[in-house]
Amino acid sequence: MDKIARIEAFPIHYPDPNDFNTIRRTVLVRVETDHGVTGWGECIAMWPEACRAVVTIIGQGLAPVLLGEPAGEIEANWTKARRHVWWYGEGGIASLAISGIDMALWDIAGKIAGKPLYALLGGLRQDRLPANASSHVNKKGQAACVAEVVGFFEAGFRSCKLGFGKKGESNIGGDPHTDVAFIAALREALGDDAGILVDIGNGVRWDADTAISVANRMHALGIGWYEEPLYATDDAGYRKLRANTDVRLASGEREFTETGYRRQMEFVQAIDVYGVDPARVEGITGFRRVDALASHYDKTVNAHAWSTAITTAASLHLSLASPNTEIFEFKPFPVVVQDDLVAEKIWHRDGWAYPLHGPGLGIEVQEAVVKRLTIT
């Protein structure tokens, strides 16, 4: 059996055209076995200090613990890593670090077996998913923002997810009347059948009563869901919102562990759609545990794939192997970590996201690009 021989972490940075070439950061992980099989993962740490911390935890904490262990014993390695970080883990930076290693080990397992990841996860539960253009509303003026989204549908996307209150030139995000007016204009431009998902986002600060008012006005405009209009841990606010609107509520992107999602589903009982990121939620293993909870509680899961092609690949396998997913998100603008990081870009066909059939994650990471983007 192959054993873990090397674990390397690469903090990278890149300009993102989705946000006017704002510099984004993440950490890629490369695991190699003693027989030369390599796997790739990602830790979506984002902030410079978080990326540095993740690299330290992987290099000085988790690598010494896992080197020499059987690569194929993924659950045991996941458990061993979690037990190592018991003092500072159960969420946060430690979960990010575990995510990248676990993802890479699943990639290795698929390559050794000669099977795509979805086959290791029990097979396809869905043959394809509608492609969703996931973007930030950040252009100057309502007309420009509407035109941009209309362009996504003209390019073949079947729905859109729109992040409000982001960096840029737009005044959308924060003022309820402006935000509702934008959705009304967008609905008029797109027609009744177009899927519109609204992500109010961390940049907006509303109280529960404001969130309720906006929810009901947007619900009348036919939005598909209403994501994080309140701070993620405002349990009382979300319960009040749930009791006063019929629109589907989405949250969960900022949870790190199965425990966090279980608390949401069992205790808060307000959320219908849970965002889950395998580069954050302790990898493929963590995602599967959350997905099992979603099946038990009859919840929808949405893979948060808004990072590099490595996370996109993992998210696509997980989404198609799940009975709980409805769409699949793509960045609708070119970006180096999607277009150049892998040999073949992961993209929709005729508005649908289809499986990747290569072994493991089904991607070929371009190590020269990793080297070029690595922060030294």
Residue pairs with C-beta under 8 A, 6 or more apart in sequence:
1 70
1 71
1 72
2 33
2 34
2 35
2 37
2 70
2 71
2 72
2 108
2 112
3 33
3 34
3 68
3 69
3 70
3 71
4 31
4 32
4 33
4 34
4 66
4 67
4 68
4 69
4 70
4 71
4 77
4 105
5 32
5 33
5 34
5 67
5 68
6 30
6 31
6 32
6 67
7 29
7 30
7 31
7 58
7 59
7 62
7 63
7 66
7 67
7 101
7 104
8 29
8 30
8 31
8 32
9 27
9 28
9 29
9 43
9 54
9 55
9 58
9 59
9 100
10 27
10 28
10 29
10 30
10 370
10 374
11 25
11 26
11 27
11 51
11 52
11 54
11 55
11 374
11 375
12 25
12 26
12 27
12 28
12 337
12 370
12 373
12 374
12 375
13 23
13 24
13 25
13 373
13 375
14 23
14 24
14 335
14 336
14 337
14 373
15 21
15 22
15 23
15 24
15 336
16 22
16 23
16 24
16 335
17 333
17 334
17 335
18 135
18 136
18 331
18 332
18 333
18 335
19 136
19 138
19 166
19 167
19 168
20 138
20 167
20 168
22 167
24 46
25 45
25 46
25 47
25 48
25 51
25 375
26 42
26 43
26 44
26 45
26 46
26 51
26 279
26 307
26 308
26 337
27 42
27 43
27 45
27 51
27 54
27 55
27 58
27 96
27 100
28 40
28 41
28 42
28 43
28 100
28 308
28 310
28 365
28 370
29 40
29 41
29 42
29 43
29 58
29 100
29 101
29 103
29 104
30 38
30 39
30 40
30 104
30 365
30 370
31 38
31 39
31 40
31 41
31 71
31 101
31 104
31 105
31 107
31 108
32 38
32 39
33 71
33 108
37 71
37 108
37 111
37 112
38 108
38 111
39 103
39 104
39 105
39 106
39 107
39 108
39 109
39 111
39 360
39 361
40 103
40 104
40 107
40 310
40 361
40 363
40 365
41 99
41 100
41 101
41 102
41 103
41 104
41 105
41 107
41 279
41 283
41 310
41 314
42 99
42 100
42 103
42 279
42 307
42 308
42 310
42 311
42 314
43 54
43 58
43 96
43 97
43 99
43 100
43 279
43 280
44 96
44 99
44 277
44 279
44 280
44 307
44 311
45 51
45 53
45 54
45 93
45 96
50 93
50 96
51 375
53 93
54 93
54 96
54 97
54 100
57 85
57 93
57 94
57 97
58 97
58 100
58 101
61 84
61 85
61 97
62 81
62 84
62 85
62 97
62 98
62 101
65 80
65 81
65 84
66 77
66 80
66 81
66 101
69 76
69 77
69 80
70 76
70 77
71 77
71 105
71 108
71 109
71 112
72 108
72 109
72 112
74 102
74 105
74 106
74 109
74 284
74 285
75 285
77 101
77 102
77 105
78 98
78 102
78 282
78 283
78 285
78 286
81 97
81 98
81 101
81 102
82 89
82 98
82 282
85 94
85 97
85 98
88 94
89 95
89 98
90 256
90 257
90 259
91 256
91 257
91 260
92 256
95 256
95 257
95 280
95 281
95 282
95 286
96 256
96 279
96 280
98 282
98 283
98 286
99 278
99 279
99 280
99 281
99 282
99 283
99 286
100 279
100 283
101 283
102 282
102 283
102 284
102 285
102 286
103 278
103 279
103 283
103 284
103 310
103 311
103 314
103 361
105 283
106 117
106 120
106 283
106 284
106 285
106 314
106 360
106 361
107 117
107 360
107 361
108 360
109 120
109 360
110 116
110 117
110 119
110 120
110 359
110 360
110 361
110 362
111 359
111 360
113 119
113 120
113 359
114 359
115 359
116 317
116 355
116 356
116 357
116 358
116 359
116 360
116 362
117 284
117 313
117 314
117 317
117 318
117 321
117 356
117 360
117 361
117 362
118 124
118 317
118 320
118 321
118 355
121 284
121 288
121 317
121 318
121 321
122 321
123 321
124 320
124 321
124 355
125 320
125 321
125 322
125 323
126 319
126 320
126 322
126 323
126 325
127 320
127 354
127 355
128 320
128 352
128 353
128 354
128 355
129 319
129 320
129 325
129 326
129 327
129 328
129 352
129 353
130 158
130 159
130 195
130 326
130 327
130 328
130 351
130 352
130 353
131 156
131 157
131 158
131 159
131 327
131 328
131 330
131 348
131 351
131 352
131 353
132 157
132 158
132 159
132 160
132 161
132 195
132 197
132 327
132 328
132 329
132 330
133 149
133 152
133 153
133 155
133 157
133 159
133 160
133 161
133 330
133 332
134 160
134 161
134 163
134 306
134 329
134 330
134 331
134 332
135 148
135 149
135 152
135 160
135 161
135 162
135 163
135 331
135 332
135 333
136 162
136 163
136 166
136 167
136 168
137 145
137 149
137 162
137 163
137 164
137 166
137 170
137 172
137 173
137 182
138 145
138 166
138 167
138 168
138 169
138 170
139 145
139 148
139 168
139 169
139 170
140 169
140 170
141 170
142 172
142 178
142 181
142 182
142 185
145 170
145 172
145 182
145 186
146 182
146 185
146 186
146 189
149 160
149 162
149 186
149 189
149 190
150 189
150 190
152 160
152 332
153 160
153 190
153 194
155 332
156 348
156 350
156 351
157 330
157 332
157 348
157 351
158 195
158 327
158 351
158 352
159 194
159 195
159 196
159 197
159 224
159 327
160 194
160 195
160 196
160 197
161 197
161 198
161 199
161 227
161 327
161 329
162 196
162 197
162 198
162 199
163 199
163 201
164 172
164 173
164 174
164 179
164 198
164 199
164 200
164 201
164 203
164 204
165 172
165 173
165 174
165 200
165 201
165 202
165 203
165 204
166 173
166 201
166 203
171 178
172 178
172 179
172 182
173 179
173 200
173 201
173 203
173 204
174 203
174 204
174 205
176 206
176 210
176 213
176 214
176 217
179 214
180 214
180 217
180 218
180 221
183 196
183 198
183 218
183 221
183 223
184 221
186 196
187 194
187 196
187 221
187 222
190 196
192 222
195 224
195 327
196 221
196 222
196 223
196 224
197 223
197 224
197 225
197 227
197 250
197 327
198 218
198 223
198 225
198 226
198 227
199 227
199 228
199 250
200 206
200 211
200 214
200 226
200 227
200 228
200 229
201 227
201 228
202 228
204 229
206 214
206 229
206 230
207 230
207 237
208 230
208 234
208 236
208 237
208 240
208 241
211 229
211 230
211 237
211 241
212 240
212 241
212 244
212 245
214 226
214 229
215 226
215 229
215 241
215 244
215 245
215 247
215 249
216 244
216 245
216 247
218 226
218 247
219 226
219 245
219 246
219 247
223 247
224 248
225 247
225 248
225 249
225 250
225 272
225 273
226 245
226 247
226 248
226 249
226 250
227 249
227 250
227 251
227 253
227 273
227 275
228 250
228 251
228 253
229 241
230 237
230 238
230 241
231 237
232 251
232 252
232 253
232 254
232 255
235 267
235 268
235 270
238 249
238 251
238 268
238 270
238 271
239 268
239 269
239 270
241 249
241 270
242 249
242 269
242 270
248 272
248 273
248 300
249 270
249 271
249 272
249 273
250 271
250 272
250 273
250 274
250 275
250 302
251 264
251 271
251 273
251 274
251 275
252 261
252 264
252 271
252 273
252 274
252 275
252 276
253 275
253 276
253 277
253 304
255 261
255 264
255 274
255 276
255 281
256 280
256 281
256 282
257 281
257 282
257 286
258 281
258 282
258 286
258 289
258 290
258 293
261 274
261 276
261 281
261 290
261 293
262 293
264 270
264 271
264 274
265 271
265 274
265 293
265 294
265 297
265 299
266 297
271 299
272 299
272 300
273 299
273 300
273 301
273 302
274 290
274 294
274 299
274 300
274 301
274 302
275 302
275 303
275 304
276 287
276 290
276 291
276 301
276 302
276 303
276 304
277 303
277 304
277 305
277 307
277 311
277 315
278 284
278 286
278 287
278 303
278 311
278 314
278 315
278 318
279 307
279 310
279 311
279 314
280 304
281 287
281 290
284 314
284 318
287 303
287 314
287 318
288 318
290 301
291 301
291 318
291 322
291 324
293 299
294 300
294 301
294 322
294 324
295 323
295 324
299 324
300 324
300 325
300 326
301 319
301 322
301 324
301 325
302 325
302 326
302 327
302 329
303 315
303 316
303 318
303 319
303 325
303 328
303 329
304 315
304 329
305 311
305 312
305 315
305 316
305 328
305 329
305 330
306 329
306 331
307 337
308 337
308 338
308 341
309 337
309 338
309 341
309 342
309 345
309 346
309 363
310 341
310 342
310 361
310 363
310 365
312 330
312 338
312 346
313 342
313 346
313 356
313 361
313 362
313 363
314 361
315 328
316 328
316 346
316 353
316 355
316 356
317 355
317 356
317 361
317 362
319 325
319 328
319 353
320 353
320 355
328 348
328 353
330 346
330 347
330 348
330 353
331 338
336 369
336 373
337 373
338 345
338 346
339 345
340 366
340 369
341 365
341 366
341 369
341 370
341 373
342 363
342 364
342 365
342 366
343 363
343 364
343 366
344 363
344 364
346 356
346 363
355 362
356 362
356 363
358 364
